[in-house]
């Protein structure tokens, strides 16, 4: 496809882990352009305003109860004004959660009210693809450049510290917490050696070497690439 042809297409960015779900192929069969890459947040990005997270009913319920979903929703909301959770199945109908309906309902309400998230129930991957297609086509009416790694709206030094540490490859929220708890400051983190870094659970020697390579490699001036836009992926 020529570089200029993308402008006439409805574009969806999908995380690499979603390929096995079959949803990217379903979207392609509906004539959408799907750009697959590792996303730092969300399973699908349909515009600079909308992120989509896909979950099975069971995982959605478990993550609500253990608090993981609220942490994820907070990070998504810091980057995208509209966060949509597409839940395949209905957790309220799962047998093992029938005695926790009130608790589960309260948790979903918290997700919607406190984090401004939308929850849409899906019948399965085919239905999820239809939902994502509908969101993407609606968003494409006001096409704007999609930025996959937007600077978040953060209000505290702690949030900025976590954001900076999480920006290193392979560092998620839990590992970032461990790093800052161990070193105390970002300055001590970046000055730490490979051996010190590799001792942190979740890093290891390989990630430690990659972190140090990023920190020590001299910057090469030149034209800055437009990260996170379709032009980076279309030849």
C-alpha positions in Angstrom: 0.0 0.0 0.0 1.3 3.4 -0.9 2.1 5.8 1.9 -0.7 8.2 1.1 -3.3 5.5 0.9 -3.6 5.1 4.7 -5.5 8.4 4.8 -8.5 6.8 3.2 -8.4 3.8 5.6 -9.9 3.3 9.1 -6.9 2.5 11.2 -6.7 0.4 14.4 -3.5 -0.2 16.4 -3.5 -3.7 18.0 -1.1 -5.1 20.6 1.0 -8.0 19.4 -0.6 -10.3 22.0 -4.0 -9.9 20.4 -2.9 -11.6 17.2 -3.8 -15.1 18.6 -7.3 -13.9 19.5 -8.1 -13.7 15.8 -9.6 -10.2 16.2 -7.0 -8.4 14.1 -7.8 -10.7 11.2 -11.5 -10.1 11.7 -10.9 -6.4 11.5 -8.8 -6.8 8.4 -11.6 -8.8 6.8 -13.8 -5.7 7.4 -11.3 -3.6 5.4 -9.7 -1.9 8.3 -6.0 -1.3 8.4 -4.6 -3.0 11.5 -1.1 -2.0 12.7 0.2 -4.6 15.1 2.9 -3.7 17.6 3.7 -3.8 21.3 1.5 -1.3 23.0 2.5 0.2 26.3 -1.2 0.6 27.3 -4.4 -1.0 26.0 -5.1 -3.8 23.6 -6.4 -1.6 20.8 -6.0 2.1 20.1 -8.6 3.5 17.7 -7.8 7.2 18.0 -5.7 9.6 20.0 -8.7 9.8 22.4 -9.9 6.2 22.7 -8.2 3.1 24.1 -9.8 -0.4 24.2 -8.9 -3.1 26.7 -10.3 -6.6 26.0 -10.9 -9.1 28.8 -12.7 -12.4 29.4 -15.5 -12.2 31.9 -13.5 -14.3 34.4 -10.3 -12.2 34.2 -12.3 -9.0 34.4 -13.9 -10.2 37.6 -10.7 -11.4 39.1 -8.8 -8.3 38.3 -11.6 -6.2 39.8 -11.5 -8.1 43.1 -7.7 -8.0 43.4 -7.4 -4.3 42.4 -5.3 -4.8 39.3 -8.1 -3.4 37.1 -8.3 -0.1 39.0 -4.5 0.4 38.7 -4.7 -0.3 35.0 -7.7 2.0 34.6 -5.9 4.8 36.3 -2.9 4.5 34.0 -5.1 4.3 30.9 -7.2 7.3 32.0 -4.0 9.4 32.4 -3.3 8.9 28.7 -6.7 8.6 27.0 -9.9 10.6 27.7 -12.1 7.6 26.7 -11.2 4.1 28.0 -13.5 1.2 26.8 -13.4 -2.2 28.5 -14.8 -4.9 26.2 -15.7 -7.9 28.4 -16.3 -11.1 26.6 -19.1 -12.7 28.5 -20.9 -11.4 31.6 -19.1 -11.8 34.9 -22.4 -11.5 36.7 -23.6 -14.7 35.1 -20.5 -16.8 36.1 -21.4 -19.5 38.6 -18.4 -18.9 40.8 -19.3 -15.2 41.3 -23.1 -15.5 41.8 -22.7 -15.0 45.6 -20.6 -11.9 45.0 -22.9 -10.0 42.6 -23.3 -7.0 45.0 -19.6 -6.7 45.4 -18.9 -7.1 41.7 -21.6 -4.5 40.8 -20.1 -2.0 43.3 -16.6 -2.6 41.7 -17.9 -2.0 38.2 -19.7 1.2 39.4 -16.4 2.4 40.9 -14.6 1.7 37.6 -17.2 3.8 35.7 -17.6 6.6 38.1 -14.1 7.0 39.5 -12.2 6.2 36.4 -14.7 7.4 33.7 -14.3 4.0 32.0 -17.0 2.4 29.7 -17.8 -1.2 30.0 -19.3 -3.1 27.0 -20.2 -6.8 27.1 -19.4 -8.9 24.1 -20.6 -12.3 23.0 -17.1 -13.3 21.9 -14.2 -12.3 19.6 -16.4 -11.8 16.5 -18.6 -9.4 18.5 -15.6 -7.7 20.0 -14.3 -7.1 16.5 -17.6 -5.5 15.6 -17.4 -3.2 18.6 -13.9 -2.1 17.8 -14.8 -1.6 14.2 -17.7 0.6 15.2 -15.5 2.6 17.6 -12.8 3.0 15.0 -15.2 4.1 12.2 -16.8 6.7 14.5 -13.4 8.0 15.6 -12.2 8.2 12.0 -14.8 10.9 11.2 -12.5 13.3 13.0 -9.1 11.9 12.1 -6.2 13.1 14.1 -2.7 11.8 14.3 -2.5 8.9 16.7 0.2 9.0 19.3 0.8 5.7 21.0 3.0 7.0 23.8 1.5 10.2 24.9 2.8 12.2 27.8 0.3 11.6 30.6 -1.6 14.1 32.8 0.2 13.5 36.1 -0.3 15.5 39.3 2.4 14.2 41.7 6.1 13.7 41.8 5.5 10.0 42.7 3.4 9.5 39.5 6.1 11.2 37.4 8.8 9.0 39.0 6.9 5.8 38.2 6.1 7.1 34.6 9.8 7.7 33.9 11.0 4.4 35.3 8.2 2.5 33.4 9.3 4.1 30.2 12.3 1.7 30.1 11.8 -1.5 28.0 10.4 -4.4 30.0 9.6 -2.3 33.1 6.0 -2.5 34.2 4.2 -0.9 37.2 5.2 -3.5 39.8 8.8 -3.6 38.7 8.9 0.2 38.7 7.6 0.2 42.3 10.3 -2.3 43.3 13.1 -0.2 41.6 12.1 3.0 43.3 11.6 1.3 46.7 15.1 -0.2 46.3 17.0 2.8 45.1 14.9 5.6 46.6 15.4 8.1 43.7 15.6 8.0 39.9 19.2 9.4 40.2 20.3 6.4 42.2 18.5 4.1 39.7 20.2 5.4 36.6 23.6 5.4 38.4 23.2 1.8 39.5 25.4 -0.9 37.9 24.2 -4.0 36.0 24.7 -6.3 39.0 22.6 -4.0 41.3 19.9 -3.7 38.7 19.7 -7.4 37.9 19.0 -8.2 41.6 15.7 -6.4 41.4 12.9 -9.0 40.8 11.5 -8.6 37.3 14.7 -7.2 35.7 17.5 -9.8 35.5 20.8 -9.4 33.7 19.4 -9.0 30.1 17.0 -6.2 31.0 19.7 -4.6 33.2 22.1 -4.5 30.2 19.5 -3.0 28.0 18.7 -0.3 30.5 22.4 0.6 30.9 22.9 0.6 27.1 20.1 3.1 26.7 21.5 5.3 29.5 25.1 5.2 28.2 24.7 5.4 24.4 25.6 8.9 23.2 22.7 10.8 21.6 22.9 11.2 17.8 21.4 14.5 16.6 19.2 14.2 13.5 15.7 14.4 12.3 13.3 13.1 14.9 11.0 10.3 13.8 7.3 10.6 14.4 6.9 7.8 16.9 3.6 6.0 17.1 2.1 7.2 13.8 1.1 5.1 10.8 3.9 6.6 8.6 6.4 4.6 10.8 4.9 1.3 9.7 3.8 1.8 6.1 6.4 1.4 3.5 
